[in-house]
Amino acid sequence: MKDIVIVGAGKIGSMIADLLGGSGDYSVTVVDRSQHQLDRLETSAPIAKIAADITHGDTLRKILTGKFAVLSAAPYHATRTIAESAKAAGAHYLDLTEDVASTRAVKQLAEGARTAFIPQCGLAPGFITIVASDLASRFDTLHDVRMRVGALPKFPSNALNYNLTWSTDGVINEYCEPCEAIVNGQLRETQPLEELEEFSLDGILYEAFNTSGGLGTLCETLAGKVRNLNYRTIRYPGHAAIMKALLNDLRLRDRRELLKDILENAVPITLQDVVIVFVTVSGLRGGQLMQETYANKIYAAPLGGRVRSAIQITTAGGICAVLDMLSQGKLPQSGLIRQEDIKLPAFLANRFGRCYAMAPLPAANAA
């Protein structure tokens, strides 16, 4: 049994703790600065809890000493602190961050590390990167890689057509920070909430627009190999216009704590959600212009006697699957491991990765 530490006792941290603790293969400790948050943890598995401020001295390093790995389910601004503590303690490190600057810091810490550093193990970046890399590998020459992901309420009922399903800090950050893309073979920085498009899937109309961080490290990996590469977040129509008004016209991008307070007190949380994963890749294969698409919907479901939201299931399932593969020796044991280094069939075959197979997979991925 391997000793695991999870930093963050929120919705995703709770789900990770339940999955790993219930597997019988991991002894789980959850760390959070809030005792109240720890007391509210929804887990059916026995876990240890530590209330601690990880920003205070070497508190986290001491907790991590002798542990197999630390999984960060904390806000993105805690990423560097957790990664530095992992390196100092000699523990493997995994996170869920979409923040570009935080990931760059993790990549630097991974250099010369004795343990593995695996950032961005969630949904997007994370699983979508694994899917896009798998589809791209089937082409002789790549033209376009388009990645679209959304975590949406099944029953939208407000002007935003949105409910809070995961980290409010994360949502605001991806709506405010610059985005990466490859345009006509050149790496570009694009603006969030721009390049709005509409598309239909299963008869439902959606919009998608630029958000930060969803590509992970794929821009770097596919540089010089693809003509166009971009990532956009999926929402119901009308959402982007309202968020642009709040962030730009009312200048709330400069007052993020105020925006967070507004959203968390006005926009309800829902467990009745759906996660949409939509990836399209085109290019040449055998001299012919071809296109392959992966489309999947994952819904909220009862797990461990509780209804878990789709974003909880997919995000926690992703990082747990990667940890499991690392624990089983199926991934390198030191240095930086990118999501595109993980093979899709191996991920989907994992007991935690199977959550993505709840909906039918495209025939091309059904091996």
C-alpha positions as CSV (number, residue, x, y, z in Angstrom):
1,M,0.0,0.0,0.0
2,K,1.4,3.4,-1.0
3,D,1.1,6.5,1.1
4,I,-0.5,9.4,-0.8
5,V,-1.1,13.0,0.2
6,I,-3.8,15.1,-1.4
7,V,-3.6,18.9,-0.9
8,G,-7.1,20.5,-1.1
9,A,-10.3,19.3,0.4
10,G,-12.7,20.7,-2.1
11,K,-15.1,19.0,-4.5
12,I,-12.3,17.4,-6.6
13,G,-10.0,16.6,-3.7
14,S,-12.9,14.8,-2.0
15,M,-13.5,12.7,-5.0
16,I,-9.8,11.8,-5.5
17,A,-9.6,10.8,-1.8
18,D,-12.7,8.6,-2.1
19,L,-11.5,6.9,-5.3
20,L,-7.9,6.2,-4.0
21,G,-8.9,5.4,-0.5
22,G,-11.6,3.0,-1.7
23,S,-9.3,1.1,-4.0
24,G,-7.4,-0.7,-1.2
25,D,-4.0,0.2,-2.7
26,Y,-3.5,3.6,-1.3
27,S,-3.3,5.1,2.2
28,V,-4.7,8.6,1.8
29,T,-4.0,11.8,3.8
30,V,-5.8,15.0,2.9
31,V,-4.3,18.3,3.8
32,D,-6.2,21.6,3.9
33,R,-5.8,24.8,5.9
34,S,-9.5,24.8,6.7
35,Q,-10.6,22.3,9.4
36,H,-14.2,23.1,8.4
37,Q,-13.5,22.0,4.9
38,L,-11.8,18.8,6.1
39,D,-14.8,18.0,8.3
40,R,-17.1,18.3,5.2
41,L,-15.1,15.8,3.2
42,E,-17.5,13.4,1.4
43,T,-15.7,10.1,1.5
44,S,-16.8,6.5,2.3
45,A,-13.2,5.3,2.6
46,P,-11.1,5.8,5.7
47,I,-8.6,8.7,5.3
48,A,-6.4,10.8,7.5
49,K,-6.9,14.6,7.7
50,I,-4.4,17.3,8.5
51,A,-5.3,20.9,9.0
52,A,-2.2,22.9,8.0
53,D,-1.1,26.1,6.2
54,I,1.2,24.8,3.5
55,T,2.7,28.3,3.0
56,H,4.2,28.3,6.4
57,G,7.8,27.3,6.5
58,D,8.6,23.7,5.6
59,T,5.2,22.4,6.9
60,L,4.3,20.5,3.7
61,R,7.8,19.1,3.2
62,K,7.6,17.4,6.6
63,I,4.2,16.0,5.7
64,L,5.5,14.7,2.4
65,T,8.6,13.1,3.7
66,G,8.4,9.3,3.2
67,K,5.3,9.5,1.1
68,F,5.0,8.0,-2.4
69,A,3.3,11.0,-4.1
70,V,1.4,14.3,-3.6
71,L,-1.6,15.2,-5.7
72,S,-2.5,18.9,-5.8
73,A,-6.2,19.7,-5.9
74,A,-5.5,23.1,-4.5
75,P,-6.0,26.5,-6.3
76,Y,-3.5,27.2,-9.1
77,H,-1.6,29.8,-7.0
78,A,-0.5,27.1,-4.6
79,T,1.1,25.0,-7.4
80,R,4.7,26.1,-7.0
81,T,4.7,25.7,-3.2
82,I,3.4,22.1,-3.5
83,A,5.8,21.2,-6.3
84,E,8.8,22.6,-4.4
85,S,7.9,20.7,-1.3
86,A,7.5,17.5,-3.3
87,K,11.0,17.9,-4.8
88,A,12.5,18.6,-1.4
89,A,10.8,15.6,0.2
90,G,11.5,13.2,-2.7
91,A,7.8,12.5,-3.5
92,H,6.2,12.2,-6.9
93,Y,4.1,15.2,-7.9
94,L,0.9,15.4,-9.8
95,D,-1.5,18.3,-10.3
96,L,-4.6,19.5,-12.1
97,T,-3.6,23.1,-12.9
98,E,-4.6,24.9,-16.1
99,D,-2.4,27.8,-15.3
100,V,0.4,28.3,-17.8
101,A,2.8,30.1,-15.5
102,S,2.4,27.5,-12.8
103,T,3.1,24.7,-15.3
104,R,6.3,26.5,-16.4
105,A,7.5,26.5,-12.8
106,V,6.7,22.8,-12.5
107,K,8.7,22.0,-15.6
108,Q,11.7,23.9,-14.2
109,L,11.5,22.0,-10.9
110,A,11.3,18.7,-12.9
111,E,14.8,19.2,-14.3
112,G,17.1,16.9,-12.4
113,A,14.4,15.6,-10.1
114,R,14.7,12.1,-8.7
115,T,10.9,11.7,-8.9
116,A,8.2,12.2,-11.5
117,F,6.6,15.6,-12.0
118,I,3.3,15.2,-13.9
119,P,1.3,18.5,-14.3
120,Q,-2.1,19.0,-15.8
121,C,-3.6,15.5,-15.1
122,G,-7.3,16.5,-15.2
123,L,-9.8,16.9,-18.0
124,A,-8.5,19.9,-19.9
125,P,-5.6,20.0,-19.9
126,G,-5.2,16.3,-19.2
127,F,-7.5,13.7,-20.9
128,I,-8.2,15.9,-23.9
129,T,-4.5,16.2,-24.5
130,I,-4.1,12.4,-24.4
131,V,-7.0,12.1,-27.0
132,A,-5.6,14.8,-29.3
133,S,-2.1,13.3,-29.2
134,D,-3.6,9.8,-30.0
135,L,-5.6,11.1,-33.0
136,A,-2.6,13.1,-34.3
137,S,-0.3,10.1,-34.2
138,R,-2.5,8.4,-36.9
139,F,-1.6,11.0,-39.6
140,D,1.4,11.2,-41.9
141,T,1.1,15.0,-42.1
142,L,-0.9,17.1,-39.6
143,H,-3.1,20.0,-40.7
144,D,-5.5,21.0,-38.0
145,V,-6.0,20.0,-34.4
146,R,-9.1,21.4,-32.7
147,M,-9.8,20.7,-29.0
148,R,-13.1,21.6,-27.4
149,V,-14.2,20.8,-23.8
150,G,-17.1,22.0,-21.6
151,A,-18.5,21.2,-18.2
152,L,-22.1,22.3,-18.4
153,P,-25.3,22.1,-16.4
154,K,-27.8,19.7,-17.9
155,F,-30.6,22.1,-17.1
156,P,-29.3,25.7,-17.5
157,S,-31.7,28.2,-15.8
158,N,-30.0,31.6,-15.5
159,A,-28.8,34.3,-17.9
160,L,-25.3,32.9,-17.9
161,N,-26.6,29.4,-18.9
162,Y,-24.1,28.1,-16.4
163,N,-23.7,26.6,-12.9
164,L,-20.5,26.3,-10.8
165,T,-19.2,22.8,-11.2
166,W,-15.5,23.1,-10.2
167,S,-13.0,25.7,-9.0
168,T,-14.3,29.3,-9.3
169,D,-10.6,30.5,-9.2
170,G,-9.9,28.2,-12.1
171,V,-12.8,29.4,-14.2
172,I,-11.9,33.1,-13.7
173,N,-8.2,32.4,-14.4
174,E,-8.9,30.7,-17.7
175,Y,-11.2,33.5,-18.8
176,C,-8.6,36.2,-18.0
177,E,-5.2,34.9,-18.9
178,P,-3.7,34.8,-22.4
179,C,-4.1,31.7,-24.5
180,E,-1.7,29.7,-26.6
181,A,-2.4,28.5,-30.2
182,I,-0.6,27.6,-33.4
183,V,-1.9,29.6,-36.4
184,N,-0.5,28.9,-39.8
185,G,2.4,27.1,-38.3
186,Q,3.3,29.9,-35.9
187,L,3.0,29.9,-32.2
188,R,0.7,32.7,-31.2
189,E,-0.8,34.3,-28.0
190,T,-4.5,34.8,-28.4
191,Q,-7.0,36.5,-26.1
192,P,-9.5,34.7,-23.9
193,L,-13.3,34.8,-24.7
194,E,-12.4,35.6,-28.4
195,E,-12.8,33.7,-31.7
196,L,-16.3,32.7,-30.8
197,E,-17.8,29.9,-32.8
198,E,-21.1,27.9,-32.7
199,F,-21.6,24.2,-33.4
200,S,-24.3,21.6,-32.8
201,L,-23.8,18.2,-31.2
202,D,-26.7,15.7,-30.8
203,G,-29.1,18.4,-31.8
204,I,-28.0,20.9,-29.1
205,L,-26.4,24.2,-30.0
206,Y,-23.2,25.3,-28.2
207,E,-20.7,28.1,-28.4
208,A,-17.0,27.8,-27.9
209,F,-14.3,30.4,-27.3
210,N,-10.7,30.8,-26.4
211,T,-9.7,30.1,-22.8
212,S,-6.3,29.8,-21.2
213,G,-4.4,26.6,-20.4
214,G,-6.4,23.9,-22.0
215,L,-3.7,22.9,-24.5
216,G,-1.3,21.9,-21.8
217,T,2.2,21.4,-23.3
218,L,0.8,20.4,-26.7
219,C,1.9,23.6,-28.5
220,E,5.5,22.9,-27.6
221,T,5.2,19.2,-28.6
222,L,3.5,19.8,-31.9
223,A,5.5,23.0,-32.9
224,G,6.7,22.6,-36.5
225,K,4.4,19.6,-37.0
226,V,0.9,21.1,-37.3
227,R,-0.6,24.0,-39.3
228,N,-3.3,25.0,-36.8
229,L,-3.8,24.0,-33.2
230,N,-6.3,25.5,-30.8
231,Y,-8.3,24.9,-27.7
232,R,-11.7,26.4,-26.8
233,T,-14.2,26.0,-23.9
234,I,-17.7,24.9,-24.7
235,R,-20.7,26.8,-23.2
236,Y,-24.3,27.4,-24.1
237,P,-25.0,30.3,-26.4
238,G,-24.9,33.8,-24.8
239,H,-22.4,32.9,-22.0
240,A,-19.3,34.6,-23.5
241,A,-21.1,37.9,-24.2
242,I,-22.1,38.3,-20.5
243,M,-18.7,37.2,-19.2
244,K,-17.0,39.7,-21.5
245,A,-19.2,42.5,-20.1
246,L,-18.4,41.5,-16.6
247,L,-14.6,41.1,-17.1
248,N,-13.9,43.9,-19.6
249,D,-16.7,46.5,-19.4
250,L,-17.1,46.4,-15.7
251,R,-13.3,45.7,-15.2
252,L,-13.8,42.8,-12.9
253,R,-10.8,41.1,-14.4
254,D,-8.9,43.5,-12.2
255,R,-11.0,42.6,-9.1
256,R,-11.0,38.8,-9.2
257,E,-11.8,38.3,-5.6
258,L,-14.9,40.5,-6.0
259,L,-15.9,38.5,-9.1
260,K,-15.4,35.2,-7.2
261,D,-17.6,36.5,-4.4
262,I,-20.3,37.5,-6.8
263,L,-20.3,34.2,-8.7
264,E,-20.2,32.0,-5.6
265,N,-23.1,33.9,-4.0
266,A,-25.3,34.2,-7.1
267,V,-24.6,31.2,-9.3
268,P,-25.6,27.9,-7.7
269,I,-23.5,24.7,-7.7
270,T,-25.1,21.8,-9.5
271,L,-24.3,18.0,-9.5
272,Q,-26.5,17.6,-12.5
273,D,-23.9,18.3,-15.2
274,V,-22.5,16.9,-18.4
275,V,-18.8,17.0,-19.6
276,I,-18.4,17.3,-23.3
277,V,-15.1,16.2,-25.0
278,F,-14.9,17.1,-28.7
279,V,-11.6,16.7,-30.6
280,T,-11.2,17.0,-34.4
281,V,-7.9,16.3,-36.2
282,S,-7.3,16.5,-40.0
283,G,-4.3,15.9,-42.2
284,L,-2.8,13.5,-44.8
285,R,-2.8,9.8,-44.5
286,G,-1.6,7.7,-47.4
287,G,-1.7,10.7,-49.6
288,Q,-5.4,11.4,-48.8
289,L,-6.9,14.3,-46.9
290,M,-8.6,12.7,-43.8
291,Q,-10.4,13.8,-40.7
292,E,-10.9,11.9,-37.4
293,T,-13.2,13.1,-34.5
294,Y,-13.5,12.0,-30.9
295,A,-16.8,13.0,-29.3
296,N,-17.9,11.9,-25.9
297,K,-20.3,13.0,-23.2
298,I,-19.9,12.0,-19.5
299,Y,-22.8,12.6,-17.1
300,A,-23.1,12.8,-13.3
301,A,-23.4,9.4,-11.7
302,P,-23.7,7.7,-8.3
303,L,-20.4,6.5,-6.9
304,G,-19.7,5.3,-3.4
305,G,-23.2,5.9,-2.3
306,R,-23.2,9.6,-3.5
307,V,-24.1,11.4,-6.7
308,R,-20.9,12.8,-8.1
309,S,-20.8,15.5,-10.8
310,A,-19.4,14.7,-14.2
311,I,-16.6,17.2,-13.7
312,Q,-15.7,15.5,-10.4
313,I,-15.7,12.1,-12.0
314,T,-13.6,13.1,-15.1
315,T,-11.1,15.3,-13.3
316,A,-10.5,13.0,-10.3
317,G,-10.6,9.9,-12.6
318,G,-7.9,11.5,-14.8
319,I,-5.4,12.2,-12.0
320,C,-6.1,8.9,-10.3
321,A,-5.5,6.9,-13.5
322,V,-2.2,8.7,-14.1
323,L,-1.1,8.0,-10.4
324,D,-2.1,4.3,-10.9
325,M,0.0,4.0,-14.0
326,L,2.9,5.6,-12.3
327,S,2.5,3.3,-9.3
328,Q,2.4,0.3,-11.5
329,G,5.6,1.3,-13.3
330,K,3.9,2.0,-16.6
331,L,5.2,5.6,-16.7
332,P,8.8,7.0,-16.2
333,Q,9.7,7.4,-12.5
334,S,11.6,10.7,-12.7
335,G,11.6,14.0,-14.5
336,L,8.8,15.7,-16.4
337,I,6.0,13.6,-17.9
338,R,3.7,15.3,-20.3
339,Q,0.1,14.3,-20.8
340,E,0.8,13.5,-24.5
341,D,3.4,11.0,-23.3
342,I,0.5,8.9,-21.9
343,K,-1.1,6.4,-24.4
344,L,-4.8,6.6,-24.7
345,P,-5.5,2.8,-24.8
346,A,-3.5,2.3,-21.6
347,F,-5.3,5.2,-19.9
348,L,-8.8,3.9,-20.9
349,A,-7.8,0.4,-19.7
350,N,-7.0,1.7,-16.2
351,R,-9.6,1.2,-13.5
352,F,-9.9,4.9,-12.9
353,G,-9.6,5.9,-16.6
354,R,-12.6,3.8,-17.5
355,C,-14.8,6.6,-16.3
356,Y,-14.3,8.1,-19.8
357,A,-15.7,5.0,-21.4
358,M,-19.2,5.5,-19.8
359,A,-20.4,6.9,-23.1
360,P,-19.7,5.0,-26.4
361,L,-16.3,5.7,-27.9
362,P,-15.8,6.3,-31.6
363,A,-15.1,3.2,-33.6
364,A,-11.5,4.3,-34.2
365,N,-10.8,4.3,-30.4
366,A,-12.7,1.1,-29.6
367,A,-9.7,-1.3,-29.8
